[in-house]
Amino acid sequence: MKLFTIVFVIISLALGSNARELENLMGTPMQNCLNCLCHARSGCYSRFNCARYSISREYWEQAGSFSPDTSSNLDQAYRACMVNENCILNTLKTYTEQYGERDCNCDGIFDCKDRLAIHLFNDDCTNPKYGETYSRRFNDCAQQIGVTNMSPSEGSCDIPEVDPS
């Protein structure tokens, strides 16, 4: 019986190690922000299209490999996440928090616009120019949920170089 218990614990840990528990983001202000990220990136409001166009397997793994499927097979877990709206939201939220509350546009706050910069440009988020397409799409969505609009040139900020001496 003791051997059975040890084997059961090992199998449980192995299965659970590939998938993180999902936070319910449906119907929250965070969902609104993440919907705007998806709309800016994919041009539509479908999180499934957002996942298809902007959540690669590597992105998903960097975000913590969320999945509603507790399978030990990462391919199955990834596919299960990409067809689950709440899992897609959790992946986006966690990916955009991986650098801390990084102020990508140097306006003094970490908000939805910073999440968009991280989603699009990852750790190089302080140097992008969003461009007309991303900013227009983001603003179309942001106006509906009360998020501050952005300009096409927003995103870049001067960061002083660190003197190595």
C-alpha positions in Angstrom: 0.0 0.0 0.0 2.9 2.4 0.8 4.4 1.8 -2.6 1.0 2.5 -4.3 0.8 5.8 -2.4 4.2 6.9 -3.4 3.6 6.0 -7.1 0.2 7.9 -7.0 1.9 11.0 -5.6 4.6 10.9 -8.2 2.1 10.5 -11.0 -0.1 13.3 -9.6 2.9 15.7 -9.4 4.0 14.8 -13.0 0.5 15.4 -14.4 0.0 18.6 -12.5 3.4 20.1 -13.3 2.5 20.9 -16.9 -0.6 22.9 -16.3 -1.2 25.8 -14.0 -4.6 26.5 -12.3 -6.7 28.9 -14.3 -8.0 32.2 -12.7 -11.5 33.0 -13.8 -11.0 36.1 -15.9 -14.3 35.9 -17.8 -16.5 39.0 -17.2 -13.7 41.0 -15.5 -12.0 44.3 -16.3 -8.9 42.3 -17.1 -10.9 40.4 -19.8 -11.8 43.8 -21.4 -8.2 44.8 -21.6 -7.1 41.5 -23.0 -9.9 41.6 -25.5 -8.4 44.9 -26.8 -4.9 43.3 -27.0 -6.5 40.5 -29.1 -8.4 43.0 -31.3 -5.3 45.1 -31.8 -3.2 42.1 -32.8 -5.7 40.1 -34.9 -8.2 42.7 -36.1 -11.2 40.9 -34.7 -12.7 40.3 -31.3 -12.4 36.5 -31.3 -9.9 35.3 -28.7 -9.6 32.1 -30.8 -8.2 34.2 -33.7 -5.9 36.0 -31.2 -4.6 32.7 -30.0 -4.1 31.4 -33.6 -2.2 34.6 -34.7 -0.3 35.5 -31.6 0.1 32.7 -29.0 2.7 30.3 -30.2 3.7 27.3 -28.2 6.8 29.1 -27.0 4.7 32.1 -25.9 2.3 29.8 -24.1 5.2 28.0 -22.3 6.8 31.3 -21.3 3.4 32.3 -19.8 3.3 29.2 -17.6 1.7 26.5 -19.7 -1.9 27.1 -18.6 -4.3 24.4 -19.6 -7.8 23.1 -18.6 -6.3 19.7 -19.6 -4.1 18.1 -16.9 -2.6 15.7 -19.4 1.2 15.2 -19.1 1.5 15.7 -22.9 2.4 19.3 -23.5 1.0 19.2 -27.1 -2.4 18.2 -25.9 -2.3 20.7 -23.1 -1.4 23.5 -25.5 -4.1 22.6 -27.9 -6.7 22.4 -25.1 -5.7 25.9 -24.0 -6.0 27.4 -27.4 -9.7 26.4 -27.7 -10.6 27.6 -24.1 -11.3 31.3 -23.9 -10.4 31.6 -20.2 -7.2 29.7 -20.7 -6.2 32.1 -23.6 -6.9 35.1 -21.3 -4.8 33.6 -18.5 -2.0 33.0 -21.0 -2.1 36.6 -22.2 -2.3 38.0 -18.7 0.6 36.0 -17.3 2.8 36.6 -20.4 2.3 40.4 -20.1 3.2 40.3 -16.4 6.4 38.3 -16.8 8.6 41.5 -16.8 6.8 42.8 -13.7 4.7 45.9 -14.0 6.8 47.3 -16.8 6.0 50.8 -17.9 6.6 50.4 -21.6 5.4 53.8 -22.7 7.0 55.7 -19.7 3.8 57.4 -18.6 4.3 56.4 -15.0 1.6 53.6 -14.9 1.3 50.0 -15.8 -1.9 49.6 -17.8 -3.5 48.0 -20.8 -1.3 49.9 -23.2 1.8 48.5 -21.5 0.3 45.0 -21.8 -0.2 45.6 -25.5 3.4 46.6 -25.9 4.6 43.5 -24.1 2.2 41.3 -26.0 3.5 42.6 -29.3 7.2 43.3 -28.6 8.0 41.3 -25.4 11.0 42.6 -23.4 11.7 45.2 -26.1 8.5 47.0 -25.3 10.0 50.4 -24.5 11.2 51.1 -28.1 8.2 50.3 -30.3 6.1 52.5 -32.4 2.7 50.9 -32.4 1.9 52.2 -35.9 -1.4 53.2 -37.3 -2.9 49.7 -37.6 -2.3 48.5 -34.0 -3.2 51.9 -32.4 -6.4 52.2 -34.5 -7.5 48.7 -33.6 -6.7 49.2 -29.9 -8.5 52.6 -29.8 -11.6 51.1 -31.4 -11.8 48.6 -28.6 -10.6 50.9 -25.9 -13.3 53.5 -26.6 -15.9 50.8 -25.8 -14.4 49.9 -22.4 -13.2 53.2 -21.2 -9.4 52.6 -21.7 -7.2 55.6 -22.6 -6.5 55.8 -26.3 -3.0 55.7 -27.7 -1.4 57.6 -30.6 0.5 55.8 -33.4 3.8 57.1 -32.2 3.2 56.2 -28.5 5.3 53.5 -27.0 8.8 54.8 -27.4 10.5 56.4 -24.5 14.1 57.5 -23.9 15.8 55.3 -21.4 19.2 56.6 -20.2 22.1 54.3 -20.9 23.7 52.9 -17.8 27.4 53.9 -17.4 29.3 50.7 -16.9 32.0 52.4 -14.8 
